[in-house]
Amino acid sequence: MMDALALLRLYGEWGADTALDDTPIDWLARPAPTAPPPAAPSPSRPYDAAPRHPAARAQPGAATPAPATPEPRRAPPRPAAAGEDGVPLIDRAVQQATEAAAAAHTLAALHAAMAGFTACSLRDTATHTVATLGEAPGRLLLIGEPPDAAEDRSGTPFAGPMGDLLDRMLASIGLARADMLLAPVIPWRPPGERPPSATELRICAPFLHRLIVLAAPRKIIAMGNMPARLLTGDATGIARLRGRWRDITIPGQAAPIALLPMRHPSQIGASPTARRDAWKDLLLLRTTLDHDKVTD
């Protein structure tokens, strides 16, 4: 009796816990179950059983056509937002910036115009409108990248660690901030220090152009990708743009101005190549300034 109980307990541990019959059954020999007949159409909706279109009736012996692949739906292009007069809002903002910049006849007035400009959303998210630093007119105008957090907090260009590095770079060739004007390419820091959009650059460009006209520099140093691309119109990177002077034309300026693209202090630590490029450009700047002294 105990052996039978032990055997039952073993069957239960194996998962055989249900008694089916007194005699074994060969389940493989049983016939396969037949499929149920198709359900008849509901009498309340007789039209569902018939094709909706005469062309849908299959012809005897005809091949069943493959289902057509639906074409992807493409959203129509969104038109540029426009005001009540039909002028796109972006073009209107650019026009407002152009008029505000043209009305300024000093650097202080230009800074006040930028601080009061409301057609660019960057102004609303920035802490300060970064002002031009230095006296005008000057021989050199140094234009840097969009303001970073330190510049946004202080309201001055090339503040914080990058400003300290710039001072050391200039001192290596006998220059200082007092020898030039300093300005960012746009007056406001983009949120999170993201790159400014093409629209934001279009809106801010009139202020930069007016700054150059009012400062009347003899030479411009474009430090970084953004100012070099915006002023030269060349979309390549600073690694290709740097290394030589080039003449640029500024709206409102009669004569072309010589511009030297070079690496921004924030790029100096990227690689030995970047540091070597920066040193070469600094030497080129020093050589050019010395040559100008001789020819003046």
CORGIBEL-V37190 format. One record per residue. N is the residue number from 1. RES is the residue in three letters. PHI is phi as a letter, one per 40 degrees, with the letter a starting at -180 (999 if undefined). Layout:
N;RES;PHI  N;RES;PHI
This chain:
1;MET;999  2;MET;c  3;ASP;c  4;ALA;c  5;LEU;c  6;ALA;c  7;LEU;c  8;LEU;c  9;ARG;c  10;LEU;c  11;TYR;c  12;GLY;c  13;GLU;c  14;TRP;c  15;GLY;h  16;ALA;c  17;ASP;b  18;THR;b  19;ALA;c  20;LEU;c  21;ASP;a  22;ASP;c  23;THR;b  24;PRO;c  25;ILE;b  26;ASP;c  27;TRP;c  28;LEU;c  29;ALA;c  30;ARG;c  31;PRO;c  32;ALA;c  33;PRO;c  34;THR;c  35;ALA;c  36;PRO;c  37;PRO;c  38;PRO;c  39;ALA;c  40;ALA;c  41;PRO;c  42;SER;c  43;PRO;c  44;SER;c  45;ARG;b  46;PRO;c  47;TYR;c  48;ASP;c  49;ALA;c  50;ALA;b  51;PRO;c  52;ARG;c  53;HIS;b  54;PRO;d  55;ALA;c  56;ALA;c  57;ARG;c  58;ALA;c  59;GLN;c  60;PRO;c  61;GLY;g  62;ALA;c  63;ALA;c  64;THR;c  65;PRO;c  66;ALA;c  67;PRO;c  68;ALA;c  69;THR;c  70;PRO;c  71;GLU;c  72;PRO;c  73;ARG;c  74;ARG;b  75;ALA;c  76;PRO;c  77;PRO;c  78;ARG;c  79;PRO;c  80;ALA;c  81;ALA;c  82;ALA;b  83;GLY;c  84;GLU;c  85;ASP;c  86;GLY;g  87;VAL;c  88;PRO;d  89;LEU;c  90;ILE;c  91;ASP;c  92;ARG;c  93;ALA;c  94;VAL;c  95;GLN;c  96;GLN;c  97;ALA;c  98;THR;c  99;GLU;c  100;ALA;c  101;ALA;c  102;ALA;c  103;ALA;c  104;ALA;c  105;HIS;b  106;THR;b  107;LEU;c  108;ALA;c  109;ALA;c  110;LEU;c  111;HIS;c  112;ALA;c  113;ALA;c  114;MET;c  115;ALA;c  116;GLY;c  117;PHE;c  118;THR;b  119;ALA;c  120;CYS;b  121;SER;c  122;LEU;c  123;ARG;c  124;ASP;c  125;THR;c  126;ALA;c  127;THR;c  128;HIS;b  129;THR;c  130;VAL;c  131;ALA;c  132;THR;c  133;LEU;b  134;GLY;h  135;GLU;b  136;ALA;b  137;PRO;c  138;GLY;b  139;ARG;c  140;LEU;b  141;LEU;b  142;LEU;b  143;ILE;b  144;GLY;b  145;GLU;c  146;PRO;d  147;PRO;d  148;ASP;c  149;ALA;c  150;ALA;c  151;GLU;c  152;ASP;c  153;ARG;c  154;SER;c  155;GLY;g  156;THR;b  157;PRO;c  158;PHE;f  159;ALA;c  160;GLY;g  161;PRO;d  162;MET;c  163;GLY;c  164;ASP;c  165;LEU;c  166;LEU;c  167;ASP;d  168;ARG;c  169;MET;c  170;LEU;c  171;ALA;c  172;SER;c  173;ILE;b  174;GLY;g  175;LEU;b  176;ALA;a  177;ARG;d  178;ALA;c  179;ASP;c  180;MET;a  181;LEU;c  182;LEU;b  183;ALA;a  184;PRO;c  185;VAL;c  186;ILE;b  187;PRO;c  188;TRP;b  189;ARG;c  190;PRO;c  191;PRO;d  192;GLY;g  193;GLU;f  194;ARG;c  195;PRO;c  196;PRO;c  197;SER;c  198;ALA;c  199;THR;c  200;GLU;c  201;LEU;c  202;ARG;c  203;ILE;c  204;CYS;c  205;ALA;d  206;PRO;d  207;PHE;c  208;LEU;c  209;HIS;c  210;ARG;c  211;LEU;d  212;ILE;c  213;VAL;c  214;LEU;c  215;ALA;c  216;ALA;f  217;PRO;c  218;ARG;c  219;LYS;a  220;ILE;b  221;ILE;b  222;ALA;b  223;MET;c  224;GLY;h  225;ASN;c  226;MET;c  227;PRO;c  228;ALA;c  229;ARG;c  230;LEU;c  231;LEU;c  232;THR;c  233;GLY;g  234;ASP;b  235;ALA;c  236;THR;c  237;GLY;c  238;ILE;c  239;ALA;c  240;ARG;c  241;LEU;c  242;ARG;c  243;GLY;g  244;ARG;a  245;TRP;c  246;ARG;a  247;ASP;c  248;ILE;b  249;THR;b  250;ILE;b  251;PRO;d  252;GLY;g  253;GLN;b  254;ALA;c  255;ALA;b  256;PRO;c  257;ILE;b  258;ALA;c  259;LEU;b  260;LEU;b  261;PRO;c  262;MET;a  263;ARG;c  264;HIS;c  265;PRO;d  266;SER;c  267;GLN;c  268;ILE;c  269;GLY;c  270;ALA;c  271;SER;a  272;PRO;d  273;THR;c  274;ALA;c  275;ARG;c  276;ARG;c  277;ASP;c  278;ALA;c  279;TRP;c  280;LYS;c  281;ASP;c  282;LEU;c  283;LEU;c  284;LEU;c  285;LEU;c  286;ARG;c  287;THR;c  288;THR;c  289;LEU;c  290;ASP;c  291;HIS;c  292;ASP;c  293;LYS;c  294;VAL;c  295;THR;c  296;ASP;c
